[in-house]
Amino acid sequence: MPQDATEDQYAMLVQLDSADVENVQAIASVWGDIRRECKEFEVEIEESYTVLGPADFLVILRAPSRTAVLEAAVMMTRHGLDVRTMGIIPTDEFADLVEDQ
């Protein structure tokens, strides 16, 4: 997908709230709901990964604003997920920024 100049990319580190998790199948099925609900905020989940480490999932998304990302993060907490969100810049764009300095 070509990057829209009005949209930014974000990374979310997601942890499961073990008190709310019934089984592995329930975790997998909730992602469809989350993708649909993100679209309500104009947030697109571009990629998601299961992670072996301090987080359970890594989610890469694109959003028109920080407000939209915040709304998506709040929605995810309602699904029993603990979310940490970071703005990200592709390395090539970062290199271009450094060259301009």
Secondary structure, DSSP 8 states (H G I E B T S, - for coil): ----TT-EEEEEEEEE-GGG---HHHHHHHHHHHHHHHHHTT-EEEEEEE-SSSSSEEEEEEES-HHHHHHHHHHHHHTTEEEEEEEE--HHHHHHHHHT-
